[in-house]
Amino acid sequence: MAIAPPDSKPKSSGLSALMRPVNLVVERYIPSALAFAITLTFVVAILALILTDAGPVEVINGWGDGLSGLLAFMTQMALILLLGHTLANTGPVRKALARLGGLPKTVIQAYLFVFVIAAVASLISWGLGLVVGVLVAKEVAEQGRQKGLNLHFPLLVAAGYSGYVIWHMGYSGSGTLTAATEGSFIAEQLGRTIPISETIFSWWNMTAAVVTILVVALALALVAPRRGDKVIELGFDARNTDTIDDEVVTPADRIDASRILTLLVGLALTAYIVIHYVQGGTAGLDIVNWTFLALIFLLVRNPFELITLVKNAASNVGEILLQFPLYAGIMGILATTGLITVFSDFVVSVATPATFGVLAFLSAGVVNFFVPSGGGQFAVQGPIMLDAAQRLGVDPSVAIMAIAYGDQWTNMIQPFWALPVLAIAALKMRDILGYTMVTLIASGLVFGVTMLLVGSGA
């Protein structure tokens, strides 16, 4: 079959035709995440003026004093994305993905293989999962083309992005690791940390992660193009990678080309992490970041390569850094004006201990449209839901995971995190939205049922 260029417009499938109204809304009417953050700042400020006794000066002071409240947290979140992206593009990881790309033997196997690999990578690190999903999709498409498999490239990319739907259930979850970190805003509110054994590694969360993978995989298999359906194959060279300038001319260049320097740092970080756990330390945001940093230093060839990888990864971090002070300012308004208590009162009035989890999950899915960063969402919504959970007698781990589920859930139709994936794949949101909407529905059923069962004490 002839290879269609990325901008070709094949006849619409039934699924793409069904999703056309959603495509229109997403691509034409949903602004950037930064615009949402700015808008939400003013909305919260106006609500504080209306619903509390705070005046304009108090609102402004609360906002301004809060702007710097998440600087450490902001750095931790940016590092998770930066290090995950860098790790995914190291030579050994890229070679491993190339080998994995040749494993699928059939069309359906290819789609499901990409999804499962991306899901596992997302459980390890959300930054890693985002990049691995699209890289393995491209690799499977390239090798599938050589085998004569008629693979629909948009579905491969959608399958890779769909793996991201469980990222907040894994090792790099913003809310779960923040709750487990000494001195974090969640730990300060609760008066204690919540270990990841009660959130990430709880039996019900691990069960939900496995069930979600199975259900979403089945859903993607059911909507995959069948024989005779129009498909768009990979239309470019999937292995076109950036070159690394490692020419050795001067003594300084020889230092930058040395494997010894990066290896020593990697070994030192590894030793520190091992000692940390041997001495009874627990996983927090910093330890997770240093784990990925250690892997990167151990896997790169030299500082030349690391510098190039970090420069490429840094382009995805800037917008996050710009948004977090705004989220921190919103936190400041919520705390200083008492608006957090107003919102918490409302949650308590409509929820019961049994229904709290599912209502928190659904509300988090809505909030994620306006605050697409998981860390930013926990900064804004976490204090409200934790206060409500405490007043209802609900375990704080339920509130934490409910927000985590909602945050990861609507990422499937919120374009913020899909944009770097689509840029790498040379696609647009409308090319994958029909399939990620299927992922949204399938995963939402699992998340909702899980929250209902946990809330009922099952």
C-alpha positions in Angstrom: 0.0 0.0 0.0 1.3 3.5 -0.8 2.4 5.5 2.2 0.2 8.5 2.8 2.0 11.7 3.8 1.2 13.1 7.3 -1.0 15.9 5.9 -3.1 13.7 3.6 -6.8 13.4 4.3 -8.2 9.9 3.8 -11.8 9.2 3.9 -13.1 9.4 7.4 -13.8 6.3 9.3 -16.9 5.8 11.4 -15.1 6.6 14.6 -13.5 9.7 13.3 -16.8 11.0 11.9 -18.4 10.3 15.3 -15.7 12.3 17.1 -15.8 15.3 14.7 -17.8 17.5 17.1 -15.4 16.8 19.9 -12.4 17.5 17.6 -14.0 20.9 16.8 -14.4 21.8 20.4 -10.9 20.7 21.4 -9.0 22.3 18.5 -11.0 25.5 18.1 -12.3 26.4 21.6 -9.9 25.1 24.2 -7.1 27.6 24.8 -3.6 27.0 26.1 -3.0 25.7 29.6 -1.3 29.1 30.4 -4.5 30.9 29.4 -6.5 28.6 31.6 -4.2 29.3 34.6 -4.5 33.0 34.2 -8.3 32.8 33.8 -8.6 30.5 36.8 -6.6 33.0 38.9 -9.1 35.7 38.3 -12.1 33.4 38.7 -10.8 32.3 42.2 -10.1 35.9 43.1 -13.6 37.0 42.2 -15.1 34.0 44.1 -13.1 35.0 47.1 -14.5 38.5 47.0 -18.0 37.2 46.6 -18.0 34.2 49.0 -15.8 35.3 51.8 -15.3 38.5 53.9 -11.9 39.2 52.2 -11.5 42.5 50.5 -9.4 43.3 47.4 -6.3 44.1 49.3 -6.4 40.8 51.2 -7.0 38.9 48.0 -4.1 40.6 46.2 -1.8 40.1 49.2 -2.8 36.4 49.5 -2.1 35.9 45.8 1.2 37.8 45.8 2.5 36.1 49.0 1.6 32.8 47.5 3.4 33.1 44.2 6.7 31.8 45.7 5.0 29.1 47.7 5.7 26.2 45.3 9.2 27.0 44.1 10.7 23.7 45.4 7.7 21.7 44.2 7.9 23.4 40.8 11.5 22.4 40.4 10.7 18.8 41.4 7.9 18.6 38.8 10.0 20.2 36.0 12.8 17.7 36.8 10.5 14.7 36.5 9.6 15.7 33.0 13.1 16.8 32.0 14.7 13.6 33.3 12.1 11.3 31.9 12.4 12.8 28.5 16.2 12.6 28.7 16.2 9.0 29.9 13.9 7.9 27.1 16.3 9.3 24.5 19.6 7.9 25.8 21.3 5.5 23.5 20.7 2.2 25.4 17.0 3.0 25.8 16.6 3.9 22.2 18.3 0.7 21.2 16.0 -1.3 23.5 13.0 0.4 22.0 14.3 -0.5 18.5 14.5 -4.2 19.5 11.1 -4.1 21.1 9.7 -2.6 17.9 10.3 -5.8 16.0 8.3 -8.0 18.4 4.7 -7.5 17.2 3.9 -10.0 14.4 0.3 -8.9 13.6 -1.6 -5.6 13.3 -3.6 -6.0 16.5 -0.5 -7.1 18.4 1.3 -3.9 17.3 -1.4 -1.6 18.7 -1.7 -3.5 22.0 2.1 -3.8 22.3 2.6 -0.1 22.0 -0.1 0.6 24.6 1.3 -1.9 27.2 4.9 -0.7 26.8 3.8 3.0 27.2 1.6 2.0 30.2 4.5 0.3 31.9 6.9 3.2 31.2 4.3 5.6 32.5 4.0 3.7 35.8 7.8 4.1 36.1 7.8 7.8 35.3 5.3 10.1 33.6 8.0 11.9 31.7 9.4 8.6 30.5 6.0 7.3 29.6 5.1 10.2 27.4 8.2 10.0 25.3 8.5 6.2 25.2 4.9 5.9 24.0 5.5 7.9 20.9 9.0 6.6 20.3 7.9 2.9 20.4 4.9 3.8 18.2 7.2 5.2 15.6 9.6 2.2 15.9 6.7 -0.3 15.6 5.4 1.6 12.6 8.8 1.6 10.9 9.4 -2.1 11.4 5.8 -3.0 10.7 6.1 -1.2 7.3 9.1 -3.3 6.5 7.2 -6.5 7.4 4.2 -5.4 5.2 1.8 -4.8 8.1 -0.9 -2.4 7.3 -0.6 -0.3 10.5 -2.7 2.8 11.1 -0.1 5.3 12.5 -2.6 7.6 14.3 -3.9 4.6 16.3 -0.3 3.6 17.1 0.3 7.0 18.5 -3.0 7.1 20.3 -2.2 3.7 21.8 1.2 5.1 23.0 -0.5 8.2 24.5 -3.2 6.0 26.1 -0.5 4.4 28.2 -0.3 7.7 30.0 -3.8 7.2 31.4 -2.3 5.3 34.4 0.7 7.5 35.1 -0.6 8.9 38.4 -1.0 5.4 39.7 2.7 4.8 39.4 6.1 5.7 40.9 6.3 9.3 39.8 2.7 10.4 40.8 2.8 14.1 41.8 0.2 13.9 44.5 1.3 10.5 46.0 5.0 11.5 46.2 4.1 15.0 47.5 2.1 13.4 50.3 5.0 11.1 51.1 7.6 14.0 51.1 8.5 15.6 54.5 7.7 19.3 54.6 5.4 19.3 51.5 2.3 21.4 51.6 0.2 18.2 51.8 2.3 16.8 54.7 2.0 20.2 56.5 -1.8 20.2 56.1 -2.2 16.7 57.4 0.4 16.9 60.1 2.1 13.8 58.8 3.3 12.1 55.6 1.3 9.5 53.7 3.7 6.7 52.7 3.4 5.3 49.1 2.5 1.9 50.6 -1.0 3.5 51.3 -1.4 5.1 47.9 0.7 3.8 45.0 1.3 0.4 46.4 -2.1 -0.2 48.0 -3.6 -3.4 46.9 -6.6 -1.6 45.4 -4.6 0.9 43.4 -2.3 -1.8 41.9 -5.3 -3.9 41.1 -7.0 -1.0 39.4 -3.8 -0.3 37.3 -3.8 -3.9 36.0 -7.5 -3.9 35.3 -7.2 -0.6 33.5 -4.5 -1.9 31.2 -6.7 -5.0 30.4 -9.9 -3.0 29.8 -8.2 -0.3 27.7 -6.3 -2.8 25.6 -9.6 -4.6 24.9 -11.3 -1.3 23.9 -8.4 -0.3 21.6 -8.5 -3.8 19.9 -12.3 -3.4 19.3 -12.0 0.0 17.6 -8.9 -0.8 15.6 -9.3 -0.6 11.8 -10.4 -3.8 10.2 -9.4 -5.3 6.8 -10.6 -3.0 4.1 -10.7 0.1 6.3 -8.7 3.2 5.2 -5.5 3.6 7.2 -2.7 6.2 7.3 0.7 4.5 7.4 3.9 6.1 8.7 4.8 8.8 6.2 8.3 9.8 7.3 11.7 8.5 8.5 11.0 7.4 12.1 14.7 7.0 12.9 15.8 10.6 12.0 17.4 11.6 15.3 19.3 14.7 16.3 23.1 14.5 15.9 25.4 15.0 18.8 28.3 17.4 18.4 31.1 15.4 20.1 34.0 16.5 17.9 37.2 16.4 20.0 39.6 19.2 19.2 40.9 20.8 22.4 41.8 19.4 25.8 38.5 20.7 27.1 36.7 18.7 24.4 38.5 15.6 25.6 37.1 16.2 29.1 33.6 16.6 27.7 34.0 13.4 25.7 35.1 11.4 28.7 32.9 8.5 29.9 34.6 8.6 33.3 32.9 11.8 34.5 29.3 10.8 33.9 30.0 7.2 35.2 31.4 8.5 38.5 28.4 10.7 39.1 26.0 7.9 38.2 27.7 5.5 40.6 27.8 8.1 43.4 24.0 8.7 43.0 23.3 5.0 43.0 25.3 4.6 46.2 23.4 7.4 47.8 20.0 5.9 46.8 20.9 2.5 48.1 22.2 3.9 51.4 19.0 6.0 51.7 16.8 2.9 51.4 19.0 0.7 53.6 18.8 3.3 56.4 15.0 3.1 56.2 14.4 6.1 53.9 11.2 6.3 51.8 10.4 7.3 48.3 9.7 11.0 47.8 9.9 13.4 44.9 13.6 14.0 45.3 14.5 10.3 45.6 12.5 9.5 42.4 14.3 12.3 40.5 17.7 11.2 41.7 16.9 7.7 40.7 16.3 8.8 37.1 19.3 11.1 37.2 21.5 8.2 38.2 20.2 6.1 35.4 20.9 8.9 32.9 24.5 9.4 34.1 25.1 5.6 33.9 23.6 5.3 30.4 25.0 8.3 28.5 28.3 8.1 26.8 29.7 11.4 28.0 28.9 15.0 28.9 28.6 15.9 25.2 25.6 13.5 24.8 24.0 14.5 28.1 24.1 18.2 27.2 22.4 17.6 23.8 19.7 15.4 25.4 18.9 17.9 28.1 18.7 20.8 25.6 16.2 18.8 23.6 14.2 17.9 26.7 14.2 21.4 28.1 11.9 22.8 25.4 9.0 20.9 27.0 9.6 22.3 30.5 9.3 26.1 30.0 5.5 26.3 30.0 5.2 24.3 33.2 7.6 26.5 35.0 5.6 29.6 34.0 2.3 28.1 35.2 3.3 27.0 38.7 3.7 30.4 40.3 0.1 31.1 39.1 -1.1 27.9 40.8 0.8 28.8 43.9 -0.9 32.2 43.9 -4.3 30.5 43.6 -3.3 28.4 46.7 -2.5 31.6 48.5 -5.9 33.1 47.8 -7.6 29.9 48.9 -5.7 29.8 52.1 -5.7 33.4 53.2 -9.3 34.3 52.4 -10.9 31.2 53.7 -12.3 30.2 50.3 -10.8 26.7 50.8 -13.3 26.2 53.7 -16.2 27.4 51.6 -15.4 24.8 48.9 -14.8 22.1 51.5 -18.1 22.9 53.1 -19.8 22.3 49.7 -18.1 19.0 49.2 -19.0 17.8 52.7 -22.6 18.9 52.1 -23.1 16.8 49.0 -20.8 13.8 49.7 -21.0 10.9 52.1 -18.0 8.7 53.1 -19.2 6.2 50.6 -19.6 8.6 47.7 -16.7 11.0 48.4 -14.1 9.1 46.4 -16.1 8.9 43.2 -17.3 12.5 43.5 -13.7 13.7 44.1 -12.6 11.6 41.1 -15.2 13.2 38.8 -14.5 16.7 40.0 -10.7 16.2 39.5 -11.4 15.1 35.9 -13.2 18.5 35.4 -10.5 20.5 37.2 -7.8 18.8 35.0 -9.2 20.7 32.0 -8.3 23.9 33.7 -5.1 22.8 35.5 -3.6 20.1 33.3 -0.4 19.7 35.4 -0.8 17.0 38.0 1.4 18.9 40.4 -0.5 22.1 39.8 -3.9 20.4 40.3 -2.8 18.9 43.6 -1.7 22.4 44.7 -5.1 23.8 43.9 -7.5 21.0 44.6 -5.6 18.9 47.1 -6.0 21.0 50.2 -9.8 21.3 49.5 -10.4 17.6 49.1 -8.1 16.6 52.0 -9.9 19.0 54.3 -13.3 17.6 53.2 -12.0 14.0 53.6 -10.9 14.7 57.1 -14.3 16.2 58.1 -16.1 13.2 56.5 -13.8 10.7 58.2 -12.4 9.4 54.9 -8.8 8.1 54.7 -6.6 10.8 53.1 -5.2 8.2 50.7 -8.6 7.9 49.1 -8.7 11.7 48.5 -5.2 11.6 47.1 -5.8 8.8 44.7 -9.2 10.2 43.7 -7.5 13.4 42.5 -4.8 11.3 40.9 -7.3 9.3 38.9 -9.2 12.3 37.8 -6.1 14.1 36.7 -4.8 11.2 34.6 -8.3 10.4 33.2 -9.2 13.5 31.3 -5.6 13.9 29.9 -7.0 11.7 27.2 -9.0 14.6 25.7 -7.1 17.5 27.2 -4.5 18.4 24.6 -1.8 19.9 26.9 0.3 16.8 27.4 -0.5 15.4 24.0 1.2 18.3 22.2 4.8 17.2 22.6 3.7 13.7 21.6 1.9 15.0 18.5 4.9 17.1 17.6 7.2 14.1 17.6 4.7 12.1 15.6 3.8 14.9 13.1 0.1 14.5 13.8 -2.7 16.7 15.1 -5.1 16.2 18.0 -8.0 15.3 15.7 -5.9 12.4 14.3 -5.9 10.6 17.7 -8.8 12.0 19.6 -11.4 9.4 18.5 -9.2 6.6 20.0 -8.2 8.5 23.1 -11.8 9.2 23.8 -12.3 5.4 23.8 -9.5 5.2 26.3 -11.2 7.9 28.4 -14.5 5.9 28.5 -12.9 2.5 29.3 -10.5 3.8 32.0 -13.2 6.0 33.5 -15.3 3.0 34.2 -12.5 1.3 36.1 -11.6 4.4 38.0 -15.2 5.1 39.0 -15.9 1.6 40.1 -12.6 1.5 42.1 -13.5 4.6 44.0 -17.0 3.3 44.7 -15.7 0.0 46.0 -13.0 1.7 48.2 -15.6 4.2 49.5 -18.0 1.4 50.4 -15.2 -0.5 52.2 -15.2 -3.4 49.8 
